[in-house]
Every structure is written in structure tokens, then in C-alpha cells.
Amino acid sequence: MFLKDLKLAQKFTLLLLSVFLIGILVSGAALAAILNYNAQSAVATKALMLMETMNSVRHYTDTQIHPELVERLDTEFLPETVPAYSAREVFEHLRTNRDYSEFFYKEAVLNPTNLRDKADNFEAAVINRFRQSPNLGELSNFRTTPGGDLFYIARPIKITEQSCLECHGNPADAPASMIAFYGDANGFNWKLNEVLGVQMISVPASQVHQNARQSFVLIMGIVTLAFASAVVLVNFWLKRFVIRPINRMVMVAEAVSTGDMQAEFDVKSKDEVGRLAEAFQRMKMSLSVAMRRLERYRVGRRDKEQL
């Protein structure tokens, strides 16, 4: 009932606004999901690059630094010869760069030599998941911490070199300086090819959402502007080439209905509106001819009656 009381232009405007709103809502929902996924992928790519960098640091420490200083370990323990220590220190220095200040790196281990690397309950659950799925190479998701939600990337730490067990196998075989520095209660009895921890890089979830939100606002602003421009242009086109010619035809029809056969209008378009105008013109001409014939008939009959 409501639509019946509206003019044609108002109906078109209402239709266009409905299409506009539905389009914005649907495209906005789809775009938000895509941008969140892309933001996570961008952060994940950056995190994986950092993780590979830390692996390079670990490899360099294990193959270049440790062999040069191994003889001193009998009398003096040097943390710099430990790959995990080197990676952690390099990453902390990297975090002084503003582009990486939001990233956090940890090699979480179930039974670490250095207790600062002890896995918390969440990290222990991730380690156990890698243990239960040997073919699983990577995990990424969100986690909740007292400091806020974090987005993390995790990869398993597996002992693949026999040389690692020289320090982390039997405590009796470990360097005396290492035992004196850390004690013999932690970081031993590791097994070859066993997943004992995870490399984990995390970043505040707000950073991920902020990147997605900025892109969303920018793109939706462009989409909204495009939709709004389309609505305005279509509405203008409808009023100029459909509504206005029809209104002129209505005015001429009203004039003809009152006997004004001189009322005219000119529509030159070849579309449906133009064809309607031509049909109306032919109807007006036919009506005019019929009216003239009727008038001649009436005049002739009156003249006969007067005779």
C-alpha cells in the first residue's frame, strides 16, 4: 500500500537506495573477511621471514661460533655459544627498530636449560599438538594473554643433530662450566628427533585488526562513493529521460481531455519512452480527426433540421 501512494521517481529512488544499502552491507561483510585474512597473511609472512632469520642466526652460532669457543667451555661457560641465546639476543636488538617493535620471539621448551625459555601452559599445549601430529609444520592463530590478544606463528623445535645431545643428553657428559652456570636439574635427557619446544613469534592482535580496519575504511569509502555516484547518476538519468517526458505526456493528455487539441510535446528519443510518445501522438491525431468528423456530422445534421 505504501508503494502505491508514491510517485514513479520516488519508487525508483527507493529501489536504488535499497540496492545501494544491500550492496554496501554484502560487500562490506565480504570485504571485511577478505581484509582480515590478508592482514593475517601479511603479518604471518613478516613473522616467518623473522623466524627464518633467527634460524640463520642459530645455524651460524652452531657452526661458526661454537666450534671456535668449544675449548673454553671446560673452564668458562659462554652463553653466546648457545644458538637459542644468540637468536633471542639478536631479536631483542631487532625490536629496537620501529617496524618490528610489536613483534615478540620466544623459543618455548618443555625442559629448557635456561628457565626464561620455559613453556607456559598454552605453549606446552602447542608443543604437544606438534608431537601428536609429526607432519604438522606450522600453526597460526590468536591467543589471549593478560596483556591482550596476540596473533602467533609457531613452528616445532626438533633435535636433529647428535651434537646437541653433548650438552643436553646425559648431565654427566655436559661441560662442567655449563653445569656450574645452570645446574643439572633442567635441560637434559633430550632425545634425538624429539619435538621438545616451539619457535613462536607473536604480535598484538590489535596490530592485525588495525591494518585490516584501515584498508576496510579506505576501500569502503571508495565503494560507497562509487555506489552513491551511481545512484545519483541513475536517478538523474531516470528523471531526465523517463520521468520528465512522461510528466509532459501527462500534461498534454490532461489538456487534450479538456478539449485543447493544440497541446504538443516533443520526444526525439528512439527508446521505449520515445515509442510511447509516438504512439500517444498518433492517438491524439486520431482523436483529433474523430472529433472533427463528429463536429462535421453534428453541423450537417443541424443544417438538415433547419431546412
Backbone torsions as a table, in degrees:
resi	resn	phi	psi	omega
1	MET	NA	-37.6	-178.5
2	PHE	-62.1	-43.3	-178.2
3	LEU	-66.8	-30.8	-178.1
4	LYS	-64.4	-27.4	-177.9
5	ASP	-85.8	-5.5	-177.2
6	LEU	-91.5	151.5	173.7
7	LYS	-75.9	163.5	-177.0
8	LEU	-59.4	-41.8	179.5
9	ALA	-62.6	-40.0	179.1
10	GLN	-66.8	-36.8	177.5
11	LYS	-64.8	-43.6	178.0
12	PHE	-62.1	-43.7	179.5
13	THR	-61.8	-43.4	179.1
14	LEU	-63.3	-40.8	178.2
15	LEU	-63.6	-45.3	-179.1
16	LEU	-64.3	-40.2	178.2
17	LEU	-65.3	-37.5	178.1
18	SER	-64.3	-45.7	177.8
19	VAL	-62.6	-40.0	179.1
20	PHE	-60.6	-49.5	-177.9
21	LEU	-66.0	-43.8	179.3
22	ILE	-63.8	-42.0	178.7
23	GLY	-62.1	-42.4	179.6
24	ILE	-64.4	-43.7	-178.8
25	LEU	-65.2	-47.4	-178.0
26	VAL	-66.5	-48.5	-179.3
27	SER	-66.3	-33.7	178.3
28	GLY	-65.0	-43.4	179.2
29	ALA	-64.2	-45.5	179.5
30	ALA	-65.2	-41.4	-178.6
31	LEU	-65.8	-39.7	179.6
32	ALA	-60.5	-44.0	179.5
33	ALA	-63.7	-43.1	-179.4
34	ILE	-65.6	-43.6	-178.1
35	LEU	-67.4	-37.7	176.5
36	ASN	-62.2	-42.9	178.8
37	TYR	-63.8	-44.9	180.0
38	ASN	-64.7	-37.9	178.7
39	ALA	-64.6	-42.2	176.9
40	GLN	-62.9	-41.2	-179.9
41	SER	-64.6	-39.1	179.6
42	ALA	-65.3	-44.6	178.3
43	VAL	-66.1	-40.6	179.5
44	ALA	-62.4	-40.8	178.6
45	THR	-61.9	-42.6	178.9
46	LYS	-65.6	-41.7	-179.7
47	ALA	-65.7	-40.8	179.8
48	LEU	-67.1	-34.7	176.2
49	MET	-63.4	-42.5	177.5
50	LEU	-64.4	-38.6	-179.7
51	MET	-65.1	-41.5	176.8
52	GLU	-64.1	-35.4	176.0
53	THR	-63.1	-42.6	178.7
54	MET	-65.9	-34.9	176.3
55	ASN	-65.2	-36.2	176.8
56	SER	-65.7	-40.1	177.2
57	VAL	-63.2	-42.1	178.8
58	ARG	-61.9	-44.9	-179.0
59	HIS	-64.3	-42.8	179.3
60	TYR	-62.2	-43.7	179.7
61	THR	-62.9	-41.4	-176.0
62	ASP	-72.1	-35.5	-174.8
63	THR	-99.4	-21.1	-176.6
64	GLN	-113.3	-43.9	-176.0
65	ILE	-82.2	-49.6	-175.8
66	HIS	-59.0	-45.9	179.2
67	PRO	-60.7	-31.2	-178.8
68	GLU	-73.7	-25.4	-173.9
69	LEU	-115.3	4.4	-173.3
70	VAL	-61.9	-32.5	-178.3
71	GLU	-68.3	-27.2	-179.4
72	ARG	-78.9	-14.4	-176.0
73	LEU	-67.9	-19.3	178.8
74	ASP	-67.8	-29.1	-177.6
75	THR	-115.0	-19.2	-176.3
76	GLU	-146.3	123.6	178.5
77	PHE	-84.5	130.8	-178.9
78	LEU	-118.6	106.1	179.6
79	PRO	-58.3	-26.3	-177.9
80	GLU	-64.3	-15.6	178.8
81	THR	-85.1	-5.3	-178.7
82	VAL	-92.5	120.8	-177.2
83	PRO	-56.0	-41.8	-178.9
84	ALA	-63.5	-39.5	179.0
85	TYR	-64.0	-45.4	-178.8
86	SER	-61.8	-44.3	-179.4
87	ALA	-62.1	-43.3	-179.0
88	ARG	-63.9	-43.5	-179.1
89	GLU	-66.7	-41.5	178.5
90	VAL	-63.2	-41.4	-178.7
91	PHE	-66.6	-40.1	178.5
92	GLU	-61.9	-35.7	175.8
93	HIS	-69.7	-38.1	178.7
94	LEU	-61.4	-32.7	-177.8
95	ARG	-68.1	-12.5	175.2
96	THR	-70.7	-18.3	173.9
97	ASN	-75.6	130.9	-175.0
98	ARG	-58.7	-32.3	-178.2
99	ASP	-68.5	-19.0	-176.7
100	TYR	-122.3	9.4	-175.5
101	SER	-66.3	-22.8	-178.8
102	GLU	-86.0	-8.3	-177.1
103	PHE	-88.7	146.6	178.0
104	PHE	-128.1	139.9	-178.0
105	TYR	-125.3	136.6	177.3
106	LYS	-150.5	137.5	169.7
107	GLU	-102.2	92.8	-175.4
108	ALA	-84.7	124.8	-175.7
109	VAL	-126.6	144.5	179.6
110	LEU	-69.0	-38.4	-177.7
111	ASN	-132.0	74.2	-174.7
112	PRO	-84.5	157.9	172.2
113	THR	-72.8	-47.2	177.8
114	ASN	-93.4	118.7	-173.7
115	LEU	-66.7	-12.9	175.7
116	ARG	-68.7	-17.8	178.5
117	ASP	-94.6	8.9	-178.6
118	LYS	-64.6	130.9	-179.7
119	ALA	-73.4	135.9	174.1
120	ASP	-81.5	-176.5	-174.9
121	ASN	-60.9	-41.5	-179.6
122	PHE	-66.0	-46.2	-179.4
123	GLU	-64.5	-36.4	177.5
124	ALA	-63.0	-38.3	178.3
125	ALA	-65.2	-38.2	177.7
126	VAL	-65.6	-42.3	178.3
127	ILE	-60.1	-45.6	-180.0
128	ASN	-63.2	-33.2	177.6
129	ARG	-66.2	-40.5	176.5
130	PHE	-65.1	-36.5	178.3
131	ARG	-65.6	-37.4	-178.4
132	GLN	-76.5	-21.0	-179.5
133	SER	-126.3	84.5	-175.3
134	PRO	-57.9	-27.7	-178.3
135	ASN	-86.5	-3.5	180.0
136	LEU	-78.3	119.0	-175.3
137	GLY	-102.2	-13.8	-174.5
138	GLU	-162.7	145.5	175.3
139	LEU	-132.6	144.3	173.8
140	SER	-146.7	140.5	-179.2
141	ASN	-176.3	-171.4	176.3
142	PHE	-106.3	147.1	175.3
143	ARG	-135.0	153.3	-179.6
144	THR	-103.0	129.8	177.5
145	THR	-128.5	164.6	177.0
146	PRO	-57.3	-27.0	180.0
147	GLY	-87.5	-0.9	-179.6
148	GLY	125.4	172.9	-179.5
149	ASP	-74.0	143.1	179.3
150	LEU	-125.9	146.2	169.8
151	PHE	-101.6	128.9	-173.9
152	TYR	-128.4	154.8	170.8
153	ILE	-123.4	130.6	-177.7
154	ALA	-130.8	140.2	173.8
155	ARG	-131.1	147.1	-177.3
156	PRO	-73.1	146.9	171.2
157	ILE	-103.8	117.7	-176.9
158	LYS	-124.7	137.2	177.4
159	ILE	-77.7	112.8	-178.9
160	THR	-118.2	-7.6	-178.8
161	GLU	-113.1	129.9	178.8
162	GLN	-61.5	-29.0	-177.8
163	SER	-62.5	-26.3	179.8
164	CYS	-64.7	-29.9	-176.8
165	LEU	-76.5	-11.4	176.1
166	GLU	-62.3	-31.3	178.9
167	CYS	-104.1	-22.1	-172.1
168	HIS	-122.3	13.9	175.8
169	GLY	-90.9	-107.3	177.0
170	ASN	-80.2	127.5	-180.0
171	PRO	-55.3	-28.8	-178.7
172	ALA	-68.3	-22.8	-179.6
173	ASP	-91.5	-8.8	-177.2
174	ALA	-74.5	152.9	177.3
175	PRO	-57.2	139.5	-177.5
176	ALA	-61.3	-35.0	-178.7
177	SER	-67.1	-32.9	178.9
178	MET	-69.8	-40.8	177.5
179	ILE	-63.2	-39.6	179.9
180	ALA	-67.3	-31.7	-176.4
181	PHE	-81.5	-44.3	-174.6
182	TYR	-109.3	-17.0	-173.1
183	GLY	86.1	177.0	-176.5
184	ASP	-112.7	19.6	-177.0
185	ALA	-91.5	-24.0	-174.6
186	ASN	-131.6	152.2	173.4
187	GLY	83.4	23.6	-179.0
188	PHE	-127.9	174.2	-179.5
189	ASN	63.1	29.4	172.6
190	TRP	-71.0	155.6	-178.3
191	LYS	-122.2	146.9	-178.8
192	LEU	-63.8	138.9	179.7
193	ASN	63.7	21.3	177.8
194	GLU	-99.3	135.6	173.6
195	VAL	-77.3	112.0	-176.1
196	LEU	-111.3	-7.3	-179.2
197	GLY	-171.1	-171.2	178.2
198	VAL	-138.3	144.4	164.8
199	GLN	-86.7	126.6	-176.2
200	MET	-133.8	124.7	172.7
201	ILE	-114.8	129.8	-178.0
202	SER	-131.8	158.7	179.6
203	VAL	-145.0	145.4	179.3
204	PRO	-54.1	134.9	179.9
205	ALA	-59.6	-30.3	179.7
206	SER	-60.6	-30.1	178.2
207	GLN	-66.4	-41.8	178.5
208	VAL	-64.9	-48.8	-178.0
209	HIS	-65.3	-34.7	-179.9
210	GLN	-65.4	-42.5	178.0
211	ASN	-61.2	-43.4	179.4
212	ALA	-66.7	-39.5	-177.7
213	ARG	-66.3	-41.1	179.6
214	GLN	-63.0	-44.2	178.1
215	SER	-65.3	-38.5	-178.9
216	PHE	-63.1	-46.6	-179.4
217	VAL	-61.6	-43.2	-178.8
218	LEU	-64.3	-50.2	-176.3
219	ILE	-68.0	-42.7	179.9
220	MET	-66.0	-31.9	175.1
221	GLY	-62.3	-43.3	178.7
222	ILE	-66.5	-44.5	-179.7
223	VAL	-62.6	-44.0	-180.0
224	THR	-62.3	-42.5	178.1
225	LEU	-62.5	-41.4	179.5
226	ALA	-65.2	-44.9	178.3
227	PHE	-61.6	-46.4	-178.3
228	ALA	-62.6	-41.0	178.1
229	SER	-63.4	-40.8	178.7
230	ALA	-62.9	-42.6	178.8
231	VAL	-61.3	-45.7	-179.1
232	VAL	-63.7	-45.2	-177.7
233	LEU	-66.8	-43.5	179.2
234	VAL	-64.5	-42.1	179.0
235	ASN	-62.6	-41.8	177.7
236	PHE	-63.2	-44.3	-179.5
237	TRP	-63.1	-43.1	179.9
238	LEU	-63.0	-43.7	-179.5
239	LYS	-66.1	-38.4	-175.7
240	ARG	-75.8	-41.2	-170.9
241	PHE	-108.0	-7.3	178.9
242	VAL	-124.0	-59.7	-173.8
243	ILE	-65.6	-47.0	-177.1
244	ARG	-63.2	-47.1	176.9
245	PRO	-61.3	-38.9	178.9
246	ILE	-65.0	-40.8	177.8
247	ASN	-61.6	-38.6	178.4
248	ARG	-65.9	-39.8	177.5
249	MET	-64.0	-37.9	178.2
250	VAL	-62.8	-44.3	179.8
251	MET	-62.6	-41.8	179.0
252	VAL	-66.8	-41.1	179.1
253	ALA	-61.1	-40.9	178.4
254	GLU	-65.1	-39.5	179.1
255	ALA	-65.6	-42.6	179.3
256	VAL	-64.2	-36.9	-179.1
257	SER	-65.1	-20.6	177.7
258	THR	-97.0	5.2	175.5
259	GLY	102.3	-1.2	-179.8
260	ASP	-85.5	92.1	-177.9
261	MET	-81.9	-1.5	179.0
262	GLN	-89.0	-8.1	-179.4
263	ALA	-64.1	131.2	-177.0
264	GLU	-133.0	159.3	170.3
265	PHE	-149.9	155.2	-173.7
266	ASP	-126.1	116.3	175.4
267	VAL	-124.6	115.0	-173.7
268	LYS	-98.6	-4.9	-177.2
269	SER	-69.1	155.7	-179.7
270	LYS	-103.2	10.0	-178.9
271	ASP	-85.4	-167.7	-177.9
272	GLU	-60.7	-37.1	178.9
273	VAL	-65.2	-41.2	177.4
274	GLY	-63.4	-40.4	178.4
275	ARG	-66.0	-37.2	177.0
276	LEU	-63.6	-41.4	179.2
277	ALA	-63.7	-41.5	178.2
278	GLU	-62.9	-42.4	178.5
279	ALA	-62.4	-39.0	179.7
280	PHE	-66.6	-39.4	178.4
281	GLN	-63.1	-43.3	178.7
282	ARG	-63.6	-39.1	178.8
283	MET	-64.1	-40.5	179.1
284	LYS	-65.2	-40.3	178.4
285	MET	-65.1	-42.6	178.2
286	SER	-63.1	-39.9	178.5
287	LEU	-65.4	-39.5	179.5
288	SER	-64.0	-43.3	178.3
289	VAL	-62.8	-43.7	-179.8
290	ALA	-62.9	-39.2	-180.0
291	MET	-66.2	-39.7	179.6
292	ARG	-66.4	-40.7	178.0
293	ARG	-64.1	-41.3	179.3
294	LEU	-63.7	-40.4	-179.6
295	GLU	-66.1	-41.2	178.2
296	ARG	-64.1	-38.2	179.2
297	TYR	-63.6	-43.9	-179.6
298	ARG	-64.8	-41.9	179.7
299	VAL	-65.0	-44.4	179.6
300	GLY	-62.7	-39.3	179.4
301	ARG	-68.2	-38.0	179.8
302	ARG	-66.2	-38.8	179.9
303	ASP	-64.5	-39.7	178.7
304	LYS	-63.5	-39.6	-179.9
305	GLU	-67.6	-32.7	-179.7
306	GLN	-71.1	-29.1	177.1
307	LEU	-72.9	NA	NA
